[in-house]
Every structure is written in C-alpha cells, then in structure tokens.
Amino acid sequence: MYTWRQLVAQWMDMAVSWKFLGRRDRGQVQGRGLSDLVSGYSIEVMPRTAKGVESFRELLAAGTRVYVAHIAGTPIEDMVATARRVRDEGFPVMPHIPARLVPDRPTLDDWVRRYAEEAGVDQALVLAGGGQPAGDLHSAMQLLESGVFDRHGFRRLHVAGHPEGNRDIDPDGGERGVSEALRWKADFAERTDATMALVTQFAFEAQPILDWIRRIREAGVTLPVHVGTAGPAKLQTLIKFAAACGVGPSFDVLKKRAKDVRKLLMPFDPAEVLADVAQHRALHPDRSVEQVHFFPLGGIRASAEWANALLAVPAAARA
C-alpha cells in the first residue's frame, strides 16, 4: 500500500515528462504547473470533522484558509467554536453563511456579529444553500445587500460559482438564474469595500470549468476564480456526494469509471482535474484562476497530505 506522498511522487515523475500537458507552448507552461496552482490552496471542515483533527498546525501549511461548512442542523454555537479554534491556531477562517439556513434578518446579524466578536472572523462564504428556506432569506444576494457584513467589518467575501449549473436555482437545468445572480454579484463587488472571489462547485473533469470561465469572462465578470475540486476519496464516496450536491454532466466521468473494475478500487486523484486547469492557467493568466479549494470528501487529512506531498516535491522536479 502506497502512502499519499509516494503516490504523488510517482505522479510527478509522469508530470515531468509532460505527458499530461499536451504538445503546445510547453516553454510558456513550464514553471506555472500543478504545484503553482495548488500552492496557497484552501480547504474546508465541519465542526464534526474538526473534532477529529488534533492539530491544524501539524496538518496545514501556515496561512491556509479554512472554510467552516455550515450543514443543516449544526448549532451556531458549534460553528463559532470551530471558527474560534481554527483562528486560535493561526489560520484565516471563512465560515459558510447559507441564506436558507437563516430564519430571519436579526438572526443573520447575530450570527455575523458572533463570528466577528467571538471568533475574530472577518471573511465569509456567502451562498444560498440547499433545501427549503428556514424563513424569508433564500439567496446570497439578500445576504450581501443587507449590509450586515460591512457593519461587522468583514473584509473578504466569497460567493459560489456553478460551472455545471445549479438546479436549486434553475430547476429546469438551464443557466438563466445562476447567470443573473453572477452578474448581480459582480456588480456588488464594485460597490463593496470587501475583496470578493468566486469559489466553484467541484466537478470531475476540467473542461466544464474552463468553458464556464471563458463564458463569464466574455460576459464581463472579472472576479477571481477559486477552482473547487474533490480531494482524494474512494469512488463510492464521490458518487454519494456528487449525487447529493447536484454535480452536473461531469458526474458521467464517475459513472464510467465505476464500470471499470481496475479503476473502481483506486482513489480519485485531484490531479485528474487540476493538471488541465494548471495548463489553462499558465496559458491564460488573464482569466484569473487564482487558486484551488479542496472539498475533502475523503477526509481533511487525505486532502491536506495530498497537497502537502505535491508541494514538497523539489522545485526542479515541479518545473
């Protein structure tokens, strides 16, 4: 059984031969590869999974942004306590604020105030969330225009990007709703003092993400993009989360893989998606793929060790 470090080292031996990077503009791509993309990655935890991490300092590189996912049924006390713990260990913390979990505007103000005052938080991922709304709040736009984040001194706000659509917003499978919301968020970014960025839903092939980036840039949306990717995980785990999270056409990649007995027992390798994103980023830096965000579906330790092992490969081998 290989460790993640050994697996990444073997993969990097393949990467050095440039087999994964096509044939064009290699000189331009060189030095802007996978490790450059992964460097500065962010990752997320839930209060429940954070309890299984003895020390974030021993697991994550200094400065790693840690999102705290707010799942339905999680008390705000647990969310704030987790944010405070991660912050106390020296990491920037970005809790999720899902509109559909917030019962009313006074509660929204209370939650944001508690994050700021009790946990020293000044950034958030603002999103609609899934399921039925708990009250009259149902969209990230309502949360942003409330002014609550400005009142409590939040300096960075991230919002969701949906390369493969979102059926909670567009039940017909189209893109009209998500496109209108994205244009609104881009306009809001011009009005707020907070730094903003888009964090995408994870997908299992790069092309839908790259096509989406091209479309939004052509539409005039210039917000930096943080590409979401699943971390290393068993295929069965990915299929379960992909179905629950509404992953779009790239879900077919997993379905095809499930039919191959040789691949069924192999864990998903994020490089299967990120290598193509890295090449695109090197060739098209103007499209502002800023960094990677890991959804640690196979556990935060597996994702962190995969990334850390990649970044530990000597620079000469990464170029």
N, C-alpha and C positions, 0 to 999 in steps of 0.2 A: 504494500500500500504506500503510495507516494504522499508526501506532505504537500501542502499548497505551494510552499517555496520551491520544491523540486519540480512540481508541475509547471509553475510559471517560468522557471529557469529553462526547462525543456522547450516551452512555447517560445521563449525569447530567442533560443538558438534558431528556431524556424523563422522568427521575425527578422533576424539579422540578414537572412538570405533574401529578404524582401519578397518572398513568395506570396505574402498576404496583401501586398501593396500594388498590384498591377504593374504596368510597364512604363507609364508616362511620368515625366517630371520627377524622377527619383531624387535628383540633386536638390530640388526645391523642397521635397518632402523630408529629406534627411535632416535629423535634428529636431523635427517637430512631430515625432511619432507618438506612440501609445503612452509612453511614460510621461511625456509632457502634458498630454491630455488628462491623465489620471492624477498628476501632481496637483495638490490642493483640493482633492475630492471632498465631498460632504457625504454624510451618512445619516441614517435615522434609527431611532429606538422608540419603543413604547415603554411606559412605566413598568409594565410587567417584565419585558425583556431586559430593561436596565438593571433590574434586581439581580439578574444573573451575571452581571459584569462586576467583577471585584474591583477593578481599577480601570477607568477610561484612559488614564495617563499611560498605562502599560500597553494598551491596545491601539491607541490612535496617535498619530503624529500631532505635535503641538500646532494649534491653530485650526484644527479640523472643525468645521461647522457641524454641529449635531442637531438635527431636527428631532423634535419630540412629537410623534404621531398621536393625535387625539382620536381614539376609537370610541364609538358609541358605548355608553355605559361607564366610561372612565371618569371618576370624580375629578373635579378641577383641583382639589387638594393634592391628588396624586400627580397630576400634570405639573403643578407648580413645584412640588417637592422634587420631582425628577429634574426639572429645569434648573432648580437651585443647586442640586447635587452636581450636575454636569458643569454648570457655571463655576462652582467652587473648585472643581478640578482643573479649571483654567481654559475651558473651551467655550467658544461662542455658541449660543443656544438659539434655535429657531423653532418655537412651538408652532404646531398647526393650530389655526383658528378656523374651524369648519362652520360656515354660516348655519347649516341645517341642524347643528347640534346646539345652537344658542337659542334659548327660549324667547329672549326679548332683548331690547337695547340696553336696559340697565344692567342685565347680566353680562352683556358684551363689555360694557365699560368696566364692570367689576373684574372680569377675567383679565383684561388687558392691564388694568391697574395693578392687580396682584402679581402678574408676571413682572412688571416693571419694578414694583416696590419690594416684593418679597424674594425675587429671584435675580434681579439685576438685568432683566432681559430688555433688549432694545430692537429686536427684529422678530419677524413672524412670517410664516407661510399662510397666506390668506386665500381660502378656497371655499367653494360651495359645499363640498362634501357630498355624500350619497344618502339615499333613503329619503323618507318623508321629513319635511322640516318640523322642528320642535315648536316653532312659533311662526312669526311673520318674516323671518330672515331666511333667505334661500339662495343668495348669491354672494360671491366675493365682492361684487360691485357695491352692494348695500353696505358691506362692512367698511370698504375703503372710503366711500363718500360720507360715512358717519362722522369722520373727523376724530375718531377715538384714538387712532394710532398717533396722530400729531399731538393730541392733548397729553399723551403719556410718554412722549419723547422717543418714539420708535424711529430709528434711523435707516433701517433696511426692511423692505417688504418684497417678498417673492409671491408670485401668482402662478397658477397652473397653466401648462401648455398641453394641448391634446393633438399630437400628430395623427392619431387614428380616430379622432372624434370622441364624443362623449354622449352616450345615449341618455344619461340623466338630463343633459341639456338639449340634445336633439334626438328625441325618441325615434324619429324616422331614419336615423343613421346618417343624416346629412351633416353639413358643417355650418349652416347659417347661424345658429345660436352661438357656437363657440367662436366663430369669426367675428360676429358683432361684439361679443364680450371682450375678445382680444383687442379690437380697435379701441373700445372704451378704456381698457386698462392702459394701453399705450398713450392715449390722451391724458389719462390721470397721471401717468409718470411725468408728464410735462408740467403738471400743476403742483406736485408734492415735492417737499424737500428731501424725502426719503429716497435712497437708492433702490431701484427695482430691477428684477430679473424674472425670467420665465423658467420654471422647472417642469420638464416634460414627464408625462406618464411613461413608464417603461414599455419597451417594445422588444421583439425578439429578432429583428433584423434592422439594419441601419437605414435602408432606403426610404421607408415611410417617414422617418425623422428628417432625413436630408431633404426630401421633397417638400416637407412641411416648412422647413427653414427657408427654402427658396421661395415658397409661396408667400410667407409672411414678410420677407424682405421686399419682395416685389410689391406688396401691399403697403409698404412704408413703415412697417413695425420694426423698430431698431433695438428693442430691448435685448440685452444679453440672454443667451440660452444656456441653461444648465441641463445637460442631457441626462435623463433618468435611465438607469439600467438596473436590471436584477443582478444581485450578487450571485456567487456560486450557490447552487442548490440542486437537489435531486429533481429529476424531470417531473415526478408525480407532484412534488410541492409546487413547482412552477405552474403546472396545469391548473391546480386548485386555485392559486392566487390569480392567474390570468383570467379564469372564468369569473371569479368574484369581483375583479377590478375592471372588467369590461375592456380588456385588451382587444384591439381590432384585428385587421387581417393578418398581422404578423403572428397571431395565435396559430395560424396554419403551420408555421415553422415547427412549433412544438408537436402538433398533431402528426406531422410527417415523421418527425424524429421518434415519436413513440412507436411507430410501426417498424423501426429498425432495431432489432434485438441487440445489435452491437452497441448502439448509442443509448439504449434505454437505461443501462446501469451507470453510464458516465454522467457526472455532474455537469450542469450548464457552466460554460466558461464565458465570462463577460467579454473576453477578447473577441468572441464571435461577432459581437455587435460593434465594439469600440474600436477595433482596428480600422474599419471602414470610416467611422466618424473621425478618427485621428487623421487619416489620409485627407479627408474632405477639409478638415480644419486647417491642415498645413497648406493645402492648395487654395483655400478660400477664406483667409483670415478675416476678411471684411464681413463675413456672415456671422461673426461674433458667437461662436461656440465657446463659451467662457470656461466651463469645467464640467465635471461629471458628478452626478448624485447617485449614490447606491441605495437601492431598496434591498435591504439584507434579508431576502425571503428565506435563505438557508441559514440565517443567524448572523448577528453582527460580527462575531469573531471570524467566521469564514470569509465574509466580505472584506473586513479590515486586513486579515492576513494575506488575502489575495493581492490587494492593492499594495500593501507594505512590501510584500515579496517582489512585486514588479518594480517598485521604486528603489529597492535595494540592489537591483542588477546594476553592475558598473556602467557608468556613463558611456564608455567606449562601446559596450555591447548594445546599449539602447539607441545609439545614433543611427 
